[in-house]
Amino acid sequence: MKIFKAGKSQEEVSANDTKVSQIVAEALQAVETQGDKAVRELSEKFDKWEPKSFRLSQDEINEIVSKVPNDVIEDIKFAQKNIREFAEVQLASMSDVEVENIPGVILGHKNIPVNSVGCYIPGGRYPMVASAHMSVLTAKVAGVKRVIACTPPINGEIPNATIAAMSLAGADEIYLLGGIQAMAAMAIGTETIKSVDMIVGPGNAFVAEAKRQLYGRVGIDLFAGPTETLVVADHTADAEMVATDLLGQGEHGPTSPGALITTSEELANETVKEIERQLETLATADVARVSWDDYGQILLVDSIEEARIEADRLAFEHVEILTENPDYFLENMTNYGCLFLGPETNVAYGDKVIGTNHTLPTKGAARYTGGLWVGKFIKTVTYQKVTPEASAYIGEYAARLCKLENFAGHAEQALLRVRRYGNK
């Protein structure tokens, strides 16, 4: 392997992470001790937003939705239809089970939805309307009873389309609240916002760090950092498409990594030129250029197999396959958030409309987890039922194994059943 272009070192990235961590810790502590007062102060500080109530009433929601053009509403409904249908198919794949593995011993598991979930829908420069579909809608398909959703104001204005998407997705409570303060309010709770059992959704570095620090107090979907995009390409790919797809995701933010792994040095050279050409006219070049200059990388490899090995090592969130045989990666690659197979598809489809979920693992987390899906909102819990005769039978084995580990109290639980049920 040859490094054709390298991004920032791990040391530089870690230094920035430390600063973010400290800011988040202080904000969470403030909400913990001061509740609504701290949420208001943080909202004013970061978003210049201090309304009478952060929660929108149903009348306010209806008025906001009425202001959204009909064609936008129809586009949102189209995306939500695709996402709902795929989530329903995923849900149908999850079954309760029960088996009698020994005569008189019944074992099973049940799939139970989490009771309450808080969904974060990012705003700022990019109001992430699609995140409402991905989180709120998927939670509702899973059967979550209470789904609340937070999104920040944008320059003091209400993001109408985002609110409409939240409402159409089925959010039970909608709050115009962003950043660390939104995550803290949902997870910790305040005088006016009842806490939830789980928080989900993408966000900037501060939102991601808040989720990390709150994990354990509440459940989370996954640790989602800045968007990552990897393109794996061979001689059949063209530089225009590679550059377009890398920059198209690099515009997410100045720390969004983009990478190309290719067997073609010619494609590597042409991609660098094409990226420079497109940056001259791309409306979001101010962000995309920084992300590419600081976090972009190109790796040259000798074979498709080596490309697969390097792709698995990077374990990126989005992986586009622009090769002669894309299915090779579907059959053999193991570490990725979502695969986009062939030139006909792309990350933007997954981000916005096609049906798969766009909240995906970053920073190497694809080595051990997939992305957000209907199953993330469901707890698979177990149970057991035993007849008297089976209890006496199992109890003898259990008692011996407990004594093997010096657990006298455990052994007595088993022996009590042996004495009580063994002579029947």
N, C-alpha and C positions, 0 to 999 in steps of 0.2 A: 504493500500500500504506500502511496505517496500523498502527502498533504499538499494539495495545490493552493489552498487558501485556508488560513486558520482564523478563529475568532478570539475573543478575550480568554485569558487564562482563568482557571478555577479560583486562583487567589483573588483576582480582581472581582469576580462575581461574588465570592464569599464576603468580602469587605462591605459591599453594598447591602447584602442580606442582613448583616449585623445591625446596621443603622435602622433598617425597617423593623426588625424584631424589637428593638428598644421602644420605638414610637408606638407600636401596637401594644406592647405590654403595659405601657403607661395608660393608654386609652382604655384598655380592658379593665384595669384596676379602678379607673375613675368611674366607669359604669357600674362596676361591682359595688362600690361604696356610695355612689351618689345617684344611681338610677336615672330617672328622666332628666334631672338637672344636667348630668354629664352628657347625656345623649344630645340635649339641646345645645350645649356649649360646643360640642364636637361638630355638630351639624352646621352651626354658625361659623365655626373656624374653617372647616374644610369645604363646605358647600354654600356658605352665605345664605343659609336656609333655616328659618325659625318660625314655622307656621303655628297657628293655634293648636292644631292637632296634626301629627304626622300621618295618622290613619285617615284614608279617604272614606267618606260615607258613600252609601249606595247611590244617593242622588248625585254626588260629585262624580262618581265613576260613570254613571249614565250620561251626564253632561259632557264629560271628557270623550267618551266613546262616540257620542253624536257628532263631535267635531272632526273625527277621522274620516277621510274620503272613503267612499264605498269601495273603490278599487283596492285600496290598502286593506280594508276589512276582508275583502274576498281573497287577497293574497295570503293574509294571515290564516284564514280558514283553510286554504289549500294546504299550506305547510302543516297546520295542526292536524288535518285529516291524515296526512302521511305519517306523521309522528305517532298519532294515536293508534293507527292501524298496526304499525310495526310493534309498538309497545304491547298491544293486545295479543299479538302473536307470541311475543316473548313471554307474557304472563301465562298464556295457555301451555307453554312448555314446562311450567313449574307445577308439579303435582304433589299433593299430600300422599304419603305412603304409609302402609301398615303391613306388618308381616309377623307370623307366628314362627319364629326361628327355632324354638324348642317347644315341644308340646306344653301348652299352658303359659307360655311367655309371649306376650304381644308387645312388639316394639313399633314405634311409628314416628313420623315427623309431620308437623303442620306448618304451613306458610301463612304467617300473620303479618299484615301491614303495620308499619310504624304508626303510632297514634297521631303524631303532629310533626310537621316539617316546615322549616323556614327556607324559602328560596330567594337567592340573591340574583338580581338581574342588573348587570352593569349598565352604566350610563356614560357620562362624560362626552368625549369627542365622538365616541361610537356608541349610540344607544342600542344595546344588544337585545332588540325585540325578540329574536329567536330564542334567547335563553328562557323566556317565559314558557315557550312550548316545551323546551327540553326538560325543565325542572317541574313547573307547576302541573302541566298536563300529564307527564309521566307519573308523578306522585299520585294524581287522581286516578289514573288507570290502575295503579297498584292497589288502590283502595284506602289511601290515607284519609282519615276523617277531617283533620284540620290542616290546611295548607295556607300558610301566610307568605306574602311576597313583598320584598323591598326593592325599590329602585331609586336612585338619586335624582334630584332635579337637575336640569341642564342649564347652567347660567341663569338660575332663578326661575326657569320655566318648567312647566309640567310636560314630560315626554308622552304626549297623547297616544301615540301608536303603541308604546310599551305598555301603558296602562290598559289599553284595549286588549292587547294580547294576553295580559295577566287575567283580565276579566273573562275573556273567551275561553281561556284554558281552565278556568274553574277555581281561581284563588278565593279562599274564604275571607281573607283580610288582605287589604292592600295598603302599604305604607310608602309614602314619599320620603324615603330615608336612605342614605347611601353610606358606603365605606365601612370603616372599622366600627363606627357607631351602630350601623344596621346589624352587622354580625353579632356584636355584643348584646344589643337589645333582644335579638331573637334567641340567642343561646342562654344568656344570663337572666333575661327578663327585667322588667322595670315596673313601676307602679301602674303603667297604662298598657304595657305590652307583655302578655303572658308568654313565658318561655316555651320553646319547642324541644322535641327529643332529638332532632337531627337538622343540620344546616347543609345546604347544597348550593351549587352554582359556581360559575367562574367569576373572576374579578382581577383587579390589578395586584401588584405585589403586596400591598397592605391588606387587602381582603384575603388573599391566599395565606398570608402569615397569621391573620386573625383566626382563620379556620384551623391552622396548625396548632395554635396555642389553646384554642377552645376544645380541641379534640380530646375526648375522654369525658369531659363534662357533658358534651352532646356527641352524637354520632356525626360523621361527615360522609360525603360521597367519596371524595378522594382529595389528595393534595394536588391542586391544579395551579401551576405557575404560568409564566408567560407562554404564549402559543409557540409551538414548535412544528416545523414542517421539514420533512425530508423527501427529496425526490431521488429515486433510484432509476438510473437511465442507462441505456446502451446506445449503440450506433443508430438505432431506429428512431430515437427521439430527436426533436428539433429544439434549438436554443430558445426560440421565441416562447414556446410553451413552458419550458423549464423556468425561464426568467419570470414570466408572467405569474406562474404559480408560486414561486418563492417570494416575489415582491408582494403578491396579493395577500399573503399571510404576514409578511414582515411589517405591513402597515398597522398591525395590531398594536405594536408598541416598540419603543427603542431597544428593548431587551429581548425581543422575540427571535429565537434562533432559527436560521434557515440553513439547510445543508443539501448538497448534491453529492451523491456517490455515483460514479460513472466508470465504465470500462473504456470510454472514448476521450482521449486527450483533446481531440478536435472539438467535441461537444463542450468540454470544460472551458476551453478558450473562447468559443463562440458565446457561451452563456455569460461569461464575464463582460464581454462586449455588449451583449444584448441587455444585460442589467443596466449598464451605464446609459444605453440609448433610451430605455424605458423610463429611467429615473428623470430624464430631462422633461418628460411630459406628464408623469404620474402625479395626480392631484395630492396624494399623500406622501410624496417623495421626502418631505422633511422628516417623517418618521421612518419610512421604509429604508432610506439611505443609512440612517444611523444603525438600524437593526442589522442591515447587511454588512456594513463596514465593521461593526463591533462583534457581531455574533454569527455572521455568515461563514460557512466553510465548504470547501470542495475537496473530496477525497477521490483519488484515482486508484482503481483496483484492476487486477489482471483478469478477473473472471466474474461471472454472475454469482458463482458460489461464494467468492470472497466478498462480493457486494452484499450478499445476504448475511454473512458473518458480521460485517461492519455495521449493517443496518440493525441487526439484533443487539450489537454492543451499544449503539446510540440509544436504542429503545425510545424513539421519538413518538410524540403524540399522533401526528398525521404523517402517513407514509404513502406517497404517490409512486406507483410503479409504471414507468414508461419504458418497458422493455419488450423484446420480441415475444416472450412468453410470460405474461404477468402472473398466470396461475402457479408458476413455480414458487413464487413468494407466498401465495395463499396456502400452498401445501407444505411449505418448509419454514417460513418465518414464524417466530414465536413471540417477539417483544415489540408490540406496537399498540397504539390506542385504536386507530381505525386504518384499514387499508383502502386505498383508492386505486382500483385495478384498471389500467389502460388509459389512453389519452381521452376517452370520451367522458370520463368523470373527473372530478377535482374536489379539493377541500371545501370550496365555497358551497357546493351542493350539500355536503354533510353539515356544514355550519348553519345553513339556513332553511333547507326545505325538503330534502329527499326522504327523510324518515329515521335515519340512524341518529344517535344522540351526539351532540357536539361537546359535551363536558367530558374530557378525556384526560388520561394520566400524562403528566409531564415530569421532567427532571429524573428520568430513569424509572419512574414508578410503573411503567408498562412491563417491567420485569416481573411484577407480582400482582398487578391488578388490571382489570379492564376499565372501561369508562362507566359513566352513569347510565343506568338502564332500569327498567321496572323492578328488577330483582333487588336493586340497592335499597329500595324502600320496604323490603319484605324481610322479616326475620324467619328463618327456618329453625323451628324449635322442636325438641324431641319429647316423647313421653313413653311410659311403659306400664303395662298391666300384667299381673301375674296371678295364676290360680294358687290355692293353698299347697297343692301337691308339688307344683313347679317351684314354689318359694322354698320349700324344704329341700328340694333337690339342688337348686342354685345356691342356697345358703351354705351348704357344706363346702362348696368350691370357694365361695366368697370369703368365708371365715378363714380358710387356710391361706388364701392369698393376702388377706388383711394382716394376718399374723406374720407372714413373710416380710411385710414392710413395717412391722412393729406397731401397727394401728390396733390397739386392743379395743378401743371403743367402736371402731368400724366392725371388728370381728364380732362384737357382742350384738350389734344390730342384726347381723346375719344369723347368729346362733339363737337369738330370741325367736326368729321365724322357724328355725329348724326344730326347736323344742315345742313351739306352739302348733305347728302344722305337720310335723313329721310323723306323728302316730295316727293320723286320720286316714 
